[in-house]
Structure formats: structure tokens, C-alpha cells
Amino acid sequence: MNSDELLGTVLGILIVILVVAVILAGLFYRPRRHKKLRSRSTFTQGIDDASVDSDGGGD
């Protein structure tokens, strides 16, 4: 084996390892979910409970 064949073999092996690593990372990587600061249901809770003049809710 001369130096060109050895270099080609090493580069080929590194490319295969890199491709396999990228595929495995794509399969198993799960992005983190951001925490919700406040859910919409708790934010709007109680807004429609009180009657306001001229809203038609007191009929």
C-alpha cells in the first residue's frame, strides 16, 4: 500500500463514520420544548364571569 491508497482508505472510513453519525443523530435527536409561560385557558379564566353594562349578558 502506498501513501495515496492509505490516505484514500482513511478518508473513506472517516466519511462513512461521519455519515453514520449524522444519520444516528437525526434519528435520536429530540429538540427541547420551550416552557409555556402561561396557558391561554388560565389567562382568560374569569374574564367573562362578570357582567358589564350593555354587553347583553344580564338579560
Secondary structure, DSSP 4 states (H G I P E B T S, - for coil): --HHHHHHHHHHHHHHHHHHHHHHHHHH--PPPPPPSS-HHHHHTTTTTS--TTSSTT-
